[in-house]
Amino acid sequence: MKNGRKRIFYLGCIIVILLYVVSNLTKGVSVYIRLYYGETHQEGRAQLFFWNSEEQLSEEKSSIVTLNGNSVVEFNIGRINDRDMHFRVDPIDLQEDFSVEGMELYCSGQKILDLSGQAFMNEVSEIFDCDWYVEGGRTYFSPSNTDPRMTISIPINNPYKRISDILYFLAAILFMMLEIIFMIYIYSNEKDCKWEKFCGGLLISIIGSRVFLEYLRIPFYGLGWITLAGVIFYIYNMNKEPNWAGVKVGSIFYALIFSLGLVMGYHIQTNFNLYFGTKLENYISKYSVEDVWAFSFLVPVVLILLKGIIHLVGKQTTHFKRIQDVEIKNRRIWLMVSAIIFIAWLPYLMTYYPGMILGDSLNSIYQAVGQVGWNNHHPLAYSFFIKICLDIGTAIKDINLGCCIYTLIQMGYVSCCLGYAVYWLWCKGIPKKMACILTGFYAFSPFFALNGIVMWKDPIFSASICVWTLIIFDFMTSHEILLDRKFYLKNLFFILVICFVRNNGIYIVAFVELVLILTMILKRKEGIIKKLKKPITGMGIVILMVLIITGPLYNKLGVSGEPVESIGIFLNQMASVAAYDGNMNENDREFMDNLLPLDRYAEVYRPCVVDRLKWDAEFNQTYLNEHIDKFWKTYFSMLIKNPMRYIQAWELNTFGYWAVNFWELNFNRQNITAGDLTCIYTWDNCGIVPKNFLYGWSENAEETFPLDDAMLALSYISWFILLCYVFLIARKKMAYGVVLAPSAGLVITLLIGTPHAYWQRYGLACYYLLPIYVFLFILLMHEDDVSQ
């Protein structure tokens, strides 16, 4: 770079840093509140709440005070960024009369309010369970019970907010211009731009690491900041670069999407009361110019981290030797691994005999025993399978034995599928020690054991997805498998299980079919048409057959379905518009009112779950079933008028599957308990009586084999799958794209059809396939040289 350009570059870096510092100093207002009490000898508690202009609770602080003499309650709140923030002070736990002389409000060191007597009461917007009067310049309160509350609502205005936004905007624009310079010179070999690279890397490392930690919602610690900045700076200055033709473009695309996801997830506010939480507890906070600034740093940080991942994984796979086996040659090893997993799960069955029976389980059992008519809310084939197990158990002994037979069959099926996955990986070249570790991973993790004994459709469905993925891998990477007639039978079997055990299975199979067709079109010059022709035709016939069976045939047999199960997110988006009184024309209002009275949406709507809406007593399910065409017409009509409300509703209904900002989900232990363990006691249990067979042997069996266990958040797996797709496209390995298609199809169906913002059971297949994803990623890094 020439001297003139160097000066401009250095000056730009300095200006960006200065703008960042000044904008941070002015973006918030420091708030300090002092509340004066009159003479009293009581002990009481003053509690402070904050909420913004949309009446969404943002923070709570509490302090204990002794109201003795002229007591003072002080709240040093710190910095508040929102210009329209309000607060509320509740003096509670007071049983005798007390008085308040007044209050003072300081913003950024300046007193902006000094209220007493009647002026103080003029600002009090609500009083609960308390009489009051003003006398002698004091406000006297007379509690009518032990919990009086006094609410003061005063807008706090930050006079520097606009200045801060302008500075942030200028900093973001300038930094983006500097980034263009980085993109031009970061991969160049010019010797005279070393200092520019050094300064750019230092700027990105210091500020970018801070922004990255903030938007990931990681608690800020100086040591963590310095460590991450050092790692980013080290990777930035590594000389080795991937030599794949499309990896740079793919990495930029991934960095842009991932950074956008970070910004969107950062603004999702929740107290993790996902099922019952209202719109005041789960909402989207306001976006600002600061997000543009953050995005401009997040993109290069993610790019640098991707560079480090490619280098690290590629370096560690230099001794990996892949074996091309596509068939099980030693069934004894496969069966031995499966038996280890099965036996390891038996203590859970003995502790929670006859298996975990939850709400969804009972709904299928009611169909199986004839208490309710057959329907396809829970797939008919799955409920009929339960009926067979219950009939066998009842014929031998009782319904408890029937449930146990179901659980044993499910345990055997899932353990055989997972055992096949371990042996398959061993046949592909992973070390035996690693195969033993994976066996222990599946066998002794409570998460997998509990999912093995619960009466849900998800374990069988997910295990089938797992094995089908391995079958697709062998098909796409071997020509010999086409000579094996068993391949087509195995492929057909797992497709049918996937389609008939869970209602979204057919959409996953259809997505795989679409990916196969796309692969055939893109690779038509490589002679792949003959190889893919039979599977594509066969899958198409199966899809058509499933549609006929679950559609016209079920209707003829009187087996009803519920469209709301597949349109849940779309319905919740419309409910969000109604709950917030969004823009709707008369036809929209009429349709929404026919589903549920318009004045009820604000009460019933739950941003993170559809169930509370569709199960409401006043929700007209029949009207929806009979007017599905009008539903879609109304949906798009409201979408055009309320696009941002739709996007926000979608975010809140799906964030658990894509927002990596929520570390708490890594410790979510409610996969089983969220299914409501009390149903077996509070509903009609049809004679099913849970029993702990290990109680006499160990009184702490339920502690040894607990009901709750955490697992990696699904959002990380979703992004890892996308990362694999980016790299396989960069390496032109379209075969692996077909292999990952079932997983991608599952994630897509969750993003457009999940009824809950987060529940691990819906993505159980991703957990079963987690070692397979790592294997595929290593394979992508290993084949051919990945770095210069």
C-alpha positions in Angstrom: 0.0 0.0 0.0 1.2 3.5 -0.8 2.0 6.0 2.0 -1.1 8.0 1.4 -3.3 4.9 1.7 -1.5 3.9 4.8 -2.2 7.2 6.5 -5.9 7.0 5.6 -6.0 3.4 6.9 -4.3 4.2 10.2 -6.5 7.3 10.6 -9.6 5.2 9.9 -8.6 2.7 12.6 -8.1 5.4 15.2 -11.4 7.1 14.3 -13.3 3.8 14.6 -11.9 3.2 18.1 -12.7 6.8 19.2 -16.2 6.6 17.8 -16.7 3.3 19.6 -15.5 4.7 23.0 -17.5 7.9 22.8 -20.7 6.2 21.6 -20.4 3.7 24.5 -20.0 6.6 27.0 -23.2 8.3 25.7 -25.4 5.4 24.8 -26.9 5.0 28.3 -28.0 7.1 31.1 -27.0 6.4 34.7 -30.1 6.3 37.0 -30.1 6.8 40.7 -33.3 6.9 42.8 -33.7 8.0 46.4 -37.0 7.5 48.3 -37.6 9.2 51.6 -39.8 7.6 54.3 -41.2 9.4 57.3 -41.1 8.4 60.9 -41.8 4.7 61.4 -40.3 1.8 63.3 -41.3 -1.0 61.0 -39.2 -3.2 58.9 -40.1 -3.2 55.2 -38.9 -4.1 51.8 -38.8 -1.8 48.8 -38.7 -3.4 45.4 -37.8 -1.8 42.1 -39.0 -2.9 38.6 -38.1 -1.6 35.1 -40.1 -2.0 31.9 -39.8 -0.3 28.5 -42.4 1.6 26.4 -43.9 -1.7 25.3 -44.6 -2.7 28.9 -42.1 -5.5 28.8 -40.3 -6.3 32.0 -36.6 -5.9 31.6 -35.0 -6.0 35.0 -35.8 -6.4 38.7 -33.8 -5.2 41.7 -34.7 -5.5 45.4 -33.3 -4.2 48.6 -34.2 -4.7 52.2 -34.5 -1.5 54.4 -35.4 -0.8 58.0 -37.9 2.0 58.1 -36.7 3.7 61.3 -36.8 7.4 61.5 -36.1 9.3 58.3 -35.2 6.1 56.4 -33.9 6.4 52.9 -34.2 3.7 50.2 -31.5 4.1 47.5 -31.3 2.4 44.2 -28.1 2.8 42.2 -29.5 1.3 39.0 -26.6 1.8 36.7 -26.9 2.5 32.9 -30.2 2.3 31.1 -30.1 2.4 27.3 -33.8 2.7 26.4 -35.0 6.3 26.1 -38.5 5.3 27.1 -37.7 3.2 30.2 -40.1 3.4 33.2 -39.7 2.2 36.7 -41.9 1.1 39.6 -41.3 1.2 43.4 -43.3 -1.0 45.7 -42.9 -0.5 49.4 -44.3 -3.8 50.7 -44.4 -6.0 53.8 -45.7 -3.0 55.9 -48.5 -3.7 58.3 -48.8 -0.3 60.1 -49.3 3.2 58.7 -46.2 4.8 57.2 -45.4 8.0 55.4 -43.4 9.0 52.3 -41.8 12.5 52.3 -40.9 12.3 48.7 -38.3 11.0 46.2 -35.4 12.2 44.1 -34.4 10.9 40.6 -30.9 11.5 39.3 -29.9 10.8 35.7 -26.2 10.9 34.8 -25.5 12.8 38.1 -28.2 15.4 37.5 -31.3 15.7 39.7 -34.3 15.7 37.3 -37.1 15.1 39.8 -37.6 16.1 43.4 -41.1 15.3 44.5 -42.9 15.6 47.8 -46.4 15.7 49.2 -49.1 16.1 46.5 -46.6 16.4 43.7 -45.3 13.0 44.7 -48.7 11.5 44.6 -49.4 13.1 41.2 -46.8 10.7 39.8 -48.2 7.6 41.5 -50.2 5.9 38.8 -51.5 2.8 40.8 -52.0 2.0 44.5 -52.9 -1.5 45.6 -54.4 -2.5 49.0 -53.5 0.8 50.6 -55.3 4.0 51.5 -53.5 7.3 51.4 -53.7 11.0 52.3 -51.4 14.1 52.2 -50.9 16.1 55.4 -48.1 18.5 56.4 -46.1 17.9 53.2 -46.0 14.2 53.7 -48.0 11.4 52.1 -49.4 8.9 54.6 -50.3 5.3 53.7 -52.5 3.0 55.6 -52.1 -0.6 54.5 -55.3 -2.7 54.3 -53.2 -5.9 54.3 -49.6 -7.0 54.5 -48.8 -6.4 50.8 -49.5 -2.7 49.8 -48.1 -1.6 46.5 -47.4 1.8 45.1 -46.5 2.2 41.5 -44.7 5.3 40.1 -44.4 5.5 36.3 -42.0 8.2 35.1 -40.3 8.2 31.7 -36.5 8.4 31.8 -35.1 10.2 28.8 -31.5 9.9 27.8 -30.6 13.2 26.1 -27.5 11.6 24.5 -29.3 8.7 22.9 -29.5 10.3 19.5 -25.9 11.3 19.6 -24.9 7.8 20.6 -26.9 6.3 17.7 -25.2 8.7 15.2 -21.8 7.8 16.5 -22.5 4.1 16.3 -23.7 4.5 12.8 -20.7 6.4 11.7 -18.4 3.9 13.3 -20.2 1.0 11.6 -20.0 2.6 8.2 -16.4 3.5 8.6 -15.5 0.0 9.8 -17.3 -1.6 6.9 -15.2 0.5 4.6 -12.1 -0.7 6.3 -13.3 -4.3 6.0 -13.4 -3.9 2.3 -9.7 -3.1 2.4 -9.2 -6.2 4.6 -11.0 -8.3 2.1 -8.8 -7.0 -0.7 -5.5 -7.4 1.1 -6.0 -10.1 3.7 -5.2 -13.0 1.3 -2.6 -11.0 -0.7 1.1 -11.7 -0.7 2.2 -8.0 -0.8 5.0 -7.5 1.6 4.4 -3.8 2.1 1.0 -4.3 3.8 2.1 -6.3 6.8 1.4 -3.4 9.2 -2.0 -2.8 7.7 -2.8 -6.5 8.3 -1.4 -6.2 11.8 -3.5 -3.1 12.7 -6.6 -4.6 11.1 -6.2 -7.8 13.0 -5.6 -6.0 16.3 -8.7 -3.9 15.8 -10.9 -6.9 15.0 -9.4 -8.9 17.8 -9.9 -6.4 20.6 -13.3 -4.9 19.6 -14.6 -7.9 17.8 -14.0 -10.3 20.7 -15.8 -8.0 23.0 -18.8 -7.7 20.7 -18.7 -11.5 20.1 -18.9 -12.2 23.8 -21.7 -9.7 24.3 -23.9 -11.0 21.6 -23.3 -14.6 22.7 -24.5 -13.5 26.1 -21.4 -14.7 27.8 -20.8 -13.0 31.1 -18.0 -10.5 30.6 -14.7 -11.2 32.3 -11.5 -9.4 31.5 -9.5 -12.6 31.3 -12.0 -14.2 28.9 -12.0 -11.2 26.7 -8.2 -11.1 26.5 -8.0 -14.8 25.9 -10.5 -14.7 23.0 -8.8 -11.6 21.5 -5.5 -13.4 21.6 -6.9 -16.5 19.9 -8.6 -14.4 17.2 -5.4 -12.4 16.6 -3.3 -15.6 16.4 -5.6 -17.3 13.9 -5.8 -14.0 11.9 -2.1 -14.0 11.4 -1.7 -17.7 10.4 -0.3 -18.1 6.9 -2.1 -21.3 6.0 -5.2 -20.8 4.0 -7.7 -23.4 2.6 -7.0 -24.1 -1.0 -10.5 -25.1 -1.9 -11.9 -23.0 -4.8 -15.2 -22.2 -3.1 -14.3 -22.2 0.6 -13.8 -18.4 0.8 -17.2 -17.6 -0.7 -18.8 -20.3 1.4 -17.2 -19.1 4.6 -18.3 -15.5 3.9 -21.9 -16.7 3.3 -21.8 -18.8 6.5 -20.3 -15.8 8.5 -23.0 -13.5 7.2 -25.9 -15.9 8.1 -24.4 -16.9 11.5 -23.8 -13.2 12.4 -27.3 -12.3 11.5 -28.5 -15.2 13.7 -26.4 -13.9 16.6 -28.0 -10.4 16.3 -31.5 -11.7 16.0 -31.0 -14.1 18.9 -29.5 -11.3 21.0 -32.8 -9.4 20.9 -34.9 -12.3 22.0 -35.9 -11.7 25.7 -37.2 -14.6 27.7 -37.4 -15.7 31.3 -37.6 -19.3 30.0 -41.2 -19.8 31.0 -41.7 -21.0 27.5 -44.9 -22.9 27.9 -47.0 -20.5 30.0 -45.0 -17.3 29.4 -47.0 -14.4 28.0 -46.0 -11.7 25.5 -44.7 -9.6 28.5 -42.3 -12.4 29.4 -41.2 -13.5 25.9 -40.6 -10.7 23.4 -38.2 -9.1 21.0 -36.3 -6.1 22.2 -35.8 -3.0 20.0 -33.1 -3.1 17.4 -30.7 -0.1 17.1 -27.8 1.3 15.2 -25.6 -0.5 17.6 -26.6 -3.8 16.0 -25.2 -2.6 12.6 -21.9 -1.8 14.4 -21.9 -5.3 16.1 -22.7 -7.1 12.8 -19.8 -5.4 11.1 -17.5 -6.9 13.7 -19.2 -10.3 14.0 -18.7 -11.2 10.4 -14.9 -11.0 10.3 -14.7 -12.6 13.8 -16.7 -15.6 12.5 -14.6 -15.8 9.4 -11.4 -15.9 11.4 -12.8 -18.6 13.7 -13.8 -20.6 10.7 -10.3 -20.4 9.4 -9.0 -21.7 12.7 -11.5 -24.6 12.6 -10.5 -25.6 9.1 -6.8 -25.6 10.0 -7.2 -27.4 13.4 -9.5 -30.2 12.1 -7.5 -30.7 8.9 -4.3 -31.0 10.9 -5.8 -33.6 13.3 -7.1 -35.9 10.4 -3.8 -36.5 8.6 -3.6 -40.1 9.9 -7.3 -40.9 9.3 -7.7 -43.9 7.1 -11.2 -44.4 5.6 -12.4 -47.9 4.8 -14.9 -48.5 2.0 -17.0 -51.3 3.7 -20.7 -50.9 3.0 -22.0 -54.0 4.6 -22.1 -55.6 8.0 -19.6 -58.4 7.8 -19.4 -59.3 11.5 -22.9 -59.3 12.9 -21.7 -60.5 16.3 -20.0 -57.2 17.0 -23.0 -55.2 15.9 -25.3 -57.4 18.1 -22.8 -57.2 21.0 -22.8 -53.4 20.9 -26.6 -53.3 20.7 -26.9 -55.7 23.6 -24.6 -53.5 25.8 -26.8 -50.5 25.1 -30.0 -52.5 25.7 -28.7 -53.9 29.0 -27.5 -50.5 30.2 -31.0 -49.1 29.8 -32.7 -51.9 31.7 -32.3 -50.3 35.2 -34.3 -47.3 33.9 -37.1 -49.6 32.8 -37.0 -51.4 36.2 -37.1 -48.0 38.0 -39.9 -46.6 35.9 -41.8 -49.7 35.0 -43.7 -50.2 32.7 -42.0 -47.3 30.9 -42.6 -43.5 31.0 -46.3 -42.9 30.3 -46.9 -39.2 29.7 -49.8 -37.1 28.2 -49.1 -37.9 24.6 -48.7 -41.6 25.5 -52.2 -41.7 27.1 -53.8 -40.0 24.1 -52.5 -42.9 21.9 -53.5 -45.5 24.6 -57.1 -44.1 24.6 -57.3 -44.9 20.9 -55.8 -48.3 21.4 -58.2 -49.4 24.1 -61.2 -47.8 22.3 -62.0 -45.0 24.7 -61.8 -42.5 21.8 -62.1 -42.9 18.0 -59.2 -43.3 15.8 -57.5 -40.1 14.5 -54.2 -39.1 13.0 -53.2 -36.4 15.5 -50.8 -39.1 16.8 -50.1 -41.2 13.7 -52.6 -44.0 13.3 -49.9 -46.6 12.5 -48.1 -45.7 15.7 -51.2 -45.9 17.8 -52.2 -49.2 16.2 -48.7 -50.6 17.1 -49.4 -49.6 20.7 -52.7 -51.4 20.5 -51.0 -54.6 19.4 -48.6 -54.5 22.3 -51.4 -53.8 24.8 -53.6 -56.6 23.4 -50.7 -59.1 23.8 -50.0 -57.9 27.3 -53.7 -57.9 28.3 -54.1 -61.5 26.9 -51.1 -62.7 29.0 -51.6 -60.6 32.2 -52.7 -56.9 32.2 -52.2 -53.6 30.5 -49.0 -52.9 32.4 -47.4 -55.8 30.8 -48.6 -54.5 27.4 -46.9 -51.2 28.0 -43.8 -53.1 29.1 -43.8 -55.1 25.9 -44.0 -51.8 23.9 -41.1 -50.4 25.9 -39.0 -53.5 25.4 -39.6 -53.5 21.6 -38.8 -49.8 21.4 -35.6 -50.3 23.5 -34.6 -53.2 21.3 -35.2 -51.3 18.0 -33.4 -48.1 19.1 -30.5 -50.0 20.7 -30.0 -52.0 17.5 -30.1 -48.8 15.4 -27.5 -47.1 17.6 -25.4 -50.3 17.7 -25.5 -50.3 13.9 -24.3 -46.7 13.9 -21.3 -47.5 16.1 -20.4 -50.6 14.1 -20.9 -48.7 10.9 -18.4 -46.0 12.0 -15.9 -48.7 13.0 -16.2 -50.3 9.6 -15.5 -46.8 8.1 -12.2 -46.5 9.9 -12.6 -45.0 13.3 -10.3 -46.5 16.0 -11.7 -49.3 18.2 -11.2 -47.2 21.3 -13.4 -44.5 19.8 -16.0 -47.1 19.0 -16.0 -48.2 22.7 -16.4 -44.6 23.8 -19.3 -44.1 21.5 -20.9 -47.3 22.8 -20.6 -45.9 26.3 -22.0 -42.6 25.1 -25.2 -44.2 23.9 -25.4 -46.8 26.7 -24.7 -44.8 29.8 -26.0 -41.3 29.0 -29.3 -40.9 31.0 -30.6 -38.8 28.1 -30.6 -41.7 25.6 -31.8 -44.2 28.2 -34.8 -42.1 29.2 -35.7 -41.6 25.6 -35.5 -45.4 25.1 -38.2 -46.1 27.7 -40.6 -43.3 27.1 -43.8 -44.0 25.1 -43.3 -41.4 22.5 -43.2 -41.8 18.7 -39.9 -39.8 18.6 -37.4 -42.5 19.6 -38.5 -45.0 16.9 -38.8 -42.2 14.3 -35.4 -40.7 15.2 -33.6 -44.1 15.3 -35.0 -44.8 11.8 -33.7 -41.4 10.5 -30.3 -42.4 11.9 -30.0 -45.7 10.1 -31.5 -44.3 6.9 -28.8 -41.6 6.9 -26.2 -44.4 7.0 -27.9 -46.3 4.2 -27.9 -43.2 2.0 -24.2 -42.7 2.7 -23.4 -46.2 1.5 -25.6 -45.7 -1.5 -24.0 -42.4 -2.5 -20.4 -43.5 -2.0 -20.4 -47.0 -3.4 -21.3 -48.7 -6.7 -21.4 -52.2 -5.2 -24.4 -51.5 -3.1 -26.6 -51.3 -6.2 -26.0 -55.1 -6.7 -27.4 -55.8 -3.2 -31.1 -56.4 -3.4 -31.4 -56.0 0.4 -30.5 -52.4 0.0 -33.8 -51.6 -1.6 -35.8 -53.5 1.0 -33.9 -51.7 3.9 -34.4 -48.4 2.2 -38.1 -49.0 1.7 -38.6 -50.2 5.3 -37.0 -47.2 6.9 -38.8 -44.8 4.6 -42.2 -46.3 5.6 -41.4 -46.2 9.3 -40.4 -42.5 9.0 -43.5 -41.6 7.1 -46.0 -43.5 9.3 -44.6 -43.0 12.8 -44.5 -39.2 12.8 -46.6 -36.9 10.7 -43.7 -34.7 9.5 -41.8 -37.8 8.3 -43.3 -37.5 4.8 -42.0 -34.0 4.4 -38.5 -35.1 5.3 -38.6 -37.9 2.8 -39.9 -35.5 0.2 -37.0 -33.1 1.0 -34.5 -36.0 0.4 -36.3 -36.7 -2.9 -35.9 -33.1 -3.9 -32.1 -33.1 -3.0 -31.7 -36.3 -5.0 -33.3 -34.8 -8.1 -31.2 -31.6 -7.7 -28.1 -33.8 -7.4 -29.0 -35.7 -10.5 -29.5 -32.5 -12.5 -26.2 -30.9 -11.3 -24.2 -34.1 -11.8 -25.9 -35.3 -15.0 -22.6 -35.1 -16.9 -20.9 -37.5 -14.5 -23.1 -40.4 -15.4 -25.0 -40.4 -12.1 -28.5 -40.5 -13.6 -28.6 -44.3 -13.9 -27.6 -44.6 -10.3 -30.2 -42.3 -8.9 -33.0 -43.2 -11.3 -34.3 -46.2 -9.3 -34.2 -44.6 -5.8 -35.8 -41.4 -7.0 -38.6 -43.3 -8.8 -39.1 -45.6 -5.8 -39.2 -42.8 -3.3 -41.7 -40.9 -5.5 -44.0 -43.9 -5.5 -43.8 -44.3 -1.7 -44.5 -40.6 -1.2 -47.6 -40.8 -3.5 -48.8 -44.0 -1.7 -48.4 -42.4 1.8 -50.4 -39.3 0.6 -53.2 -41.5 -0.7 -53.3 -43.6 2.5 -53.2 -40.7 5.0 -55.5 -38.6 2.8 -58.4 -40.1 0.9 -58.2 -43.6 2.5 -58.1 -42.2 6.1 -61.0 -39.9 5.3 -63.0 -42.8 3.9 -62.3 -44.8 7.0 -63.4 -41.9 9.2 -59.9 -41.3 10.6 -59.8 -37.6 11.2 -56.7 -35.4 11.0 -55.9 -32.0 12.5 -54.4 -29.4 10.1 -53.4 -27.3 13.1 -50.6 -29.7 13.8 -48.9 -28.8 10.6 -49.7 -25.1 10.5 -49.0 -24.3 14.2 -46.4 -21.6 13.6 -48.4 -19.9 10.9 -51.4 -19.8 13.2 -49.3 -18.4 16.0 -48.0 -15.6 13.7 -51.6 -14.6 13.0 -52.5 -14.8 16.7 -49.5 -12.5 17.4 -51.0 -9.9 15.1 -54.4 -10.1 16.8 -52.8 -10.1 20.3 -50.9 -6.9 19.5 -53.9 -5.4 17.7 -52.0 -5.3 14.4 -53.1 -4.2 11.0 -56.1 -6.3 9.8 -59.0 -5.6 7.4 -62.5 -6.6 8.1 -62.2 -10.1 6.4 -59.1 -10.8 8.5 -60.9 -9.8 11.7 -63.9 -11.9 10.8 -61.8 -15.0 10.2 -59.7 -14.5 13.4 -62.9 -13.9 15.4 -64.4 -17.1 14.1 -61.4 -19.0 15.3 -61.3 -17.3 18.7 -63.0 -14.2 20.0 -60.8 -11.2 19.1 -60.7 -9.9 22.6 -59.2 -13.2 23.8 -56.0 -13.3 21.7 -54.1 -11.0 24.0 -54.9 -13.3 26.9 -54.5 -16.7 25.2 -51.5 -16.0 22.9 -48.2 -17.5 24.0 -45.2 -16.5 21.9 -43.2 -19.7 22.4 -45.9 -22.4 22.1 -49.0 -23.0 20.0 -50.6 -25.5 22.3 -52.1 -22.9 24.6 -54.0 -21.4 21.7 -55.2 -24.6 19.9 -56.3 -26.2 23.2 -58.2 -23.2 24.4 -61.8 -24.1 25.2 -63.1 -21.3 22.8 -60.8 -22.2 19.9 -62.9 -23.4 17.0 -61.0 -26.4 15.6 -63.9 -27.5 13.4 -64.1 -24.1 11.7 -60.4 -24.2 10.9 -60.6 -27.7 9.5 -63.5 -26.7 7.2 -62.0 -23.4 6.1 -58.3 -24.3 5.5 -58.3 -22.4 2.1 -59.6 -19.3 3.8 -56.9 -19.7 6.5 -54.1 -19.4 3.9 -55.8 -16.5 2.2 -56.1 -14.7 5.5 -52.5 -15.6 6.5 -51.0 -14.0 3.4 -53.3 -11.0 3.7 -52.1 -10.4 7.3 -48.5 -11.1 6.3 -48.4 -8.3 3.7 -49.7 -5.8 6.3 -47.6 -7.1 9.3 -44.3 -8.5 8.0 -42.2 -7.6 11.1 -44.8 -9.0 13.5 -44.7 -12.2 11.6 -40.9 -12.4 11.7 -40.9 -11.7 15.4 -43.5 -14.3 16.1 -41.5 -16.8 14.1 -38.4 -16.0 16.0 -40.0 -16.5 19.4 -41.7 -19.8 18.3 -38.4 -21.3 17.0 -35.4 -19.7 18.7 -34.4 -22.8 20.6 -33.4 -24.5 17.3 -31.2 -21.8 15.9 -30.3 -19.1 18.5 -26.9 -20.0 19.9 -27.1 -17.1 22.4 -29.0 -19.1 25.0 -26.4 -21.0 26.9 -29.1 -22.0 29.4 -30.5 -24.5 26.8 -27.3 -26.6 27.1 -28.4 -27.3 30.7 -32.1 -27.8 30.0 -33.1 -31.0 31.8 -36.8 -31.0 31.1 -37.0 -33.2 28.0 -39.0 -35.9 29.9 -40.6 -33.8 32.6 -42.0 -31.3 30.1 -44.3 -34.1 29.0 -46.2 -33.9 32.3 -45.4 -36.7 34.7 -48.6 -36.2 36.6 -50.9 -37.3 33.8 -50.7 -40.9 34.8 -52.1 -39.9 38.2 -54.6 -37.2 37.3 -56.0 -38.5 34.0 -57.7 -41.8 33.4 -54.7 -44.2 33.4 -56.7 -47.2 32.0 -55.3 -49.3 34.9 -51.6 -48.5 34.3 -49.8 -48.4 37.6 -46.2 -47.2 37.7 -43.9 -49.3 39.8 -40.2 -49.1 40.9 -38.9 -52.7 41.0 -35.5 -51.4 42.3 -37.1 -49.8 45.4 -36.4 -52.9 47.7 -32.8 -53.1 46.3 -32.1 -49.4 46.5 -34.3 -46.7 48.0 -32.3 -44.1 46.0 -32.9 -45.7 42.6 -34.7 -42.7 41.3 -31.7 -40.6 42.2 -29.2 -43.1 40.7 -31.3 -43.2 37.5 -32.7 -39.7 37.3 -35.6 -38.5 35.1 -33.7 -35.3 34.0 -30.6 -35.0 32.0 -29.2 -32.3 29.8 -27.7 -32.5 26.3 -26.1 -30.1 23.9 -28.5 -27.4 22.6 -30.1 -28.3 19.3 -29.2 -24.8 17.9 -25.5 -25.7 17.8 -26.2 -28.9 15.9 -28.4 -27.0 13.4 -25.5 -24.6 12.7 -23.0 -27.4 12.5 -25.2 -29.1 9.8 -25.2 -25.9 7.8 -21.4 -25.6 8.2 -21.1 -29.1 6.8 -23.2 -28.1 3.8 -21.1 -25.0 3.2 -17.9 -27.1 3.2 -19.3 -29.9 1.1 -20.5 -27.4 -1.5 -17.1 -25.8 -1.4 -15.4 -29.1 -2.0 -18.0 -30.2 -4.6 -19.0 -33.3 -2.6 -22.7 -33.3 -3.5 -22.9 -37.0 -2.4 -22.5 -35.9 1.2 -25.2 -33.3 0.7 -27.7 -36.1 0.0 -26.4 -37.9 3.2 -27.2 -34.9 5.3 -30.5 -34.3 3.6 -32.6 -36.2 6.2 -31.1 -34.1 9.0 -31.5 -30.9 7.1 -35.1 -31.8 6.3 -35.7 -32.4 10.0 -34.3 -29.1 11.0 -36.3 -27.3 8.3 -39.6 -28.9 9.5 -38.8 -27.8 13.0 -38.2 -24.2 11.8 -41.5 -24.1 10.0 -43.7 -26.4 12.0 -42.6 -26.9 15.6 -45.3 -26.4 18.2 -42.7 -25.5 20.9 -39.8 -23.0 20.9 -37.6 -25.8 22.3 -38.0 -29.4 23.1 -35.2 -31.9 22.6 -37.5 -34.8 21.7 -38.3 -33.1 18.4 -34.7 -33.1 17.3 -33.7 -36.5 18.9 -32.5 -37.8 15.6 -29.8 -35.1 15.6 -28.5 -36.4 18.9 -28.4 -39.9 17.6 -26.5 -38.7 14.6 -24.1 -36.4 16.4 -21.1 -38.8 16.0 -22.0 -39.2 12.3 -21.9 -35.5 11.8 -18.4 -35.3 13.3 -17.3 -38.2 11.1 -18.6 -36.5 8.0 -17.0 -33.2 8.9 -13.6 -35.0 9.5 -14.1 -36.8 6.2 -14.6 -33.4 4.4 -11.5 -32.1 6.1 -9.4 -35.2 5.3 -10.1 -36.1 1.7 -7.4 -34.4 -0.4 -5.2 -31.7 1.1 -7.2 -29.0 2.9 -4.5 -26.5 3.4 -1.4 -25.2 1.7 
